[in-house]
Amino acid sequence: MPLPPPATTTIFPTANRLLDKLTGLRLRGRKALAVLLDPDDFEPARLQHLLLLIRQHPVDFFLVGGSLVLTEHQVALIALLKAEAPQVPVLLFPSHALHVDATADGILLLSLISGRNPDFLIGQHVVAAPRLRQSGLQILPTGYMLVDSGRPTTASYISGTAPLPHDKPGIAAATALAGEQLGLRLMYLDGGSGAQHPVSAAMIRAVREAVEVPVIVGGGLNTAGKVHAALAAGPTWWWSATTSSATRASWPRQ
């Protein structure tokens, strides 16, 4: 069965627009705010409250996704974000091939380079590839690294992989470097939702110094002190989980 023709004449139709935006932020030394929303925790009233806050404190990106996404709410969530904040790009944060949605602006195409499960290194990507080609989404190839956060997480359970040791920044740096050498355009260090402690500043710095690509850090950033500590370590993006609202905030920085 032949593959469907691409939606445009380029392999990654508009991927460079978002990547160029991130590069521009880095060159200017600017932090940018993003908010990650899990469709499984979609509650219209709570989301409307969040959107009200966003009008007062503008954000640069929305990330939509989670470890499971069991509900049909992803479509409704993206539609609401597009209607209420059309100026903010929506990026998918997928856990499997079914999370492709052409109504978003782009997708973090995650390859779980911290683990050795081939399904999350390439298998799900093969399944998603024809749909992604047709979708016209901006594709951001991302090296995804789970980091031990003091407790088992949904991401490690679903992926069937062991996280990187919390106190081994050198392993994380070498993993990120390998991902960059393979051509991945972003690196994502994630302690996971409900993390007991965030990714360490030492690990963030080690990865930041090892690679030239943007670095995302998330998980366990649920206080102002933890957020500022992560920010001082110099990630490109970071997000903090707010368990009461099941929302997360990210600060892209280059």
N, C-alpha and C positions, 0 to 999 in steps of 0.2 A: 504494500500500500504506500503510494508516494506521500511525501510530506506536503502540507499545504504551502502555497507560496508565501513569502514574507509580506507583511503589511506595508513595508516600505522597501527601498532598494538597498538599505544598509543593514548589517547584522544587528547592531545595537542602535535602533532608529534615533533615539534622542537621549541616550544614556549620558552623553557628555555634558548635557545642560546641567544636570544635578551635580555631577562630579566637578564640573567647572565652578559651580557655585560654592562647593565645599573648598575647592582649592583657593578661590578668592577670599573666603573667610580666613583661611590659614595665612595667606599672604598679608592680610590686614590685622592678624592677631585677634580676630573677633570671635566671641562665643555666640552661638545661635541656639535658640530654645525649640525643642520639639516635645510632643506629648504622644505617648504610646497608649493605645486603647485596645482592650481585649474584647472581641465581639461576644464572647461567652458571658461577659459581665455587663452587657449592654442594658442600661436602664435609662429611658428617655429623660426622666426628670433630673437625674444626676448628671447626665450628659449636658442638658440645657444649662445647668448651673456651671459646669466646666466651661462651656462656650461663653457664658457671661463673663467669667474670669478672664478668658482669652481676649475678649474685647477690651478689657481693661489693661491686660498685660499680653500684648501680641506674641505669637509664636511663629517659628519659621517652618516647622514641619509637623505633620501628623504621621505616626506609625500605627498601623492596624494589624493586629495578629496576636497569637499566643501559642501555647504548646499543644492545644487540642483543637480549638474552634469547632465545637460540636453542634453549634446552632446555625440557623440561617441568617443571623443578625449581621453578618459582615456586609452584605449588600446594603441593608438599611443604614448601617453605621456610616459607610462611605458616602451614601447619598446625602445623609444629614450633614456630614462634615462639608461636603461640596456645596450644599445649599447655604449653610450658615457662615462658612469661612472659605469662599472660593479662591481666595488669594493664597491659601496655604497648601503646598503640595502634600498629597497623601501617598505614603510609601507602604507597601505591604511588608509585613514581617512574618513570613510563612513558616509553618511547621511541616507541611507536606504539599504534594502537587495540586491538591484540590483547592488550595487557597488563591489561585490565580484569578484575578478579577480585573478586567480591562477598564473598569470605571475609575480605578486608582491612577495615579500619575507614574508610579514606579514601583520596583520591588527590590528588596534586599535579597538577592539570590544566595541563600545561605549554604555553605559547604562546611559541615561539622568537622573541622580539621583537628580538633582536640581528641576525637575519638577514632575508632577503627571500624565503624559500622558502614559498610559500603553503600547501604541504602541512603544514608544521609551525607555521604561524600559525593555520590553520583547517581544512585538509583532513582531517587525522587526527581532529580533534574531531568533524567531521560524521559520519564513519564510526562513531565511538565513542558518539555521543550517545544513540541508542536503548538501547544496553546500559547506559550509565551511568544513564539514567533508571530502568531496571528494577532496577539493582544495589542501590540504597539506600546507596551509598557516600557518605561526606561529601566534598563536592567543594570543593577549595581552588584557585581560579583563580590561576595563577602565571605571572608574566612571567619567562621563562627567557633568560638572557644568557650566551652563551659569551664568554670573555675569552682573548686570546692568552696562552699559557703557555710560549712558547719552543719548542714543537714541535707538529706536527699531532696531533690527538686523534681518537678514534673518533667522538665526538659531532659534530665539525665535518665529518668525512668522510661520515658517514651522513646528516647534515642537508644537505650540499651548501652550507654557508654559511661565510662568513669571520667569524672571531671579532672582537670589539671590540679595538682596539689597547690593549696593556697600559699604555701611558703616556698615555692620553687619558681621565682621569676625568670630564671634562666631557661627553664623548659618552655614557658610561655613565649619568651622572646624568640627562641629558636623555632617554635611552631609558627609564630606569626611571620618570621622571616621566610620560612619555607613556603607559606601561603603566598607571600608577596612574590617570591621567585617563580611560583606557578602562575602568576598573572592575576591574582585576586586584587580587587581595587579598594577594599575596605577590610578592617579587622574588627571583630566584635568580641570583647571579653565580657562574659555574662555570669554573674553569680546566681542568677535565676530569681524568680518571684518568691518572696518569703525568705530570702537569704538571711541567715543569722548575722553575718558580717559581710561587708562589701569586698570587692577585689582590692587587694592591698595597694597602697601608693607605690611600694617598691616594684610590684608587678606592672603597674600602669607605666611607670617610668621606663622599666626595662623594655617593654614592648614599644613604647613611643620612640625610644632611642634606636631600636633595632630596625624599624621600618620607616619608609617615607609616606606610606599611604595613611589615610585617616583612620583613627582608632576610636571605637565605640566601647564604652564601659557601662555596665548596668548591674543591678541587683543589690539590694540591701541598703540603698542610699535613701534612708527614710528619715533623716534628720538634717538640719542645716549644717551641722558640723561635719557629718560624713560627706555631704555634697561638696562643701568647700575643700575638704581634704582631697577628694577625687579631682576636683577642678584644679587644685594646685599641682597635682601630679601630671597634668597636661594631656588628658585624653582629647580626642577629636569630638566624640559624642559621649555623653553619659546620661543615664536615666535613673530615677529613684522611684521605687515602688511605693505607692500609697495604698495600703491594704484596705483602708476604709472605703475607697472609691474605685479600687482596681484600676487606677490609672497610673501612668509612669511619665516622668519628665526626662527629657534628654537635652543636653547642651552640646550640639556639634561644635567642635573646635578643631582647627588644623594646626 
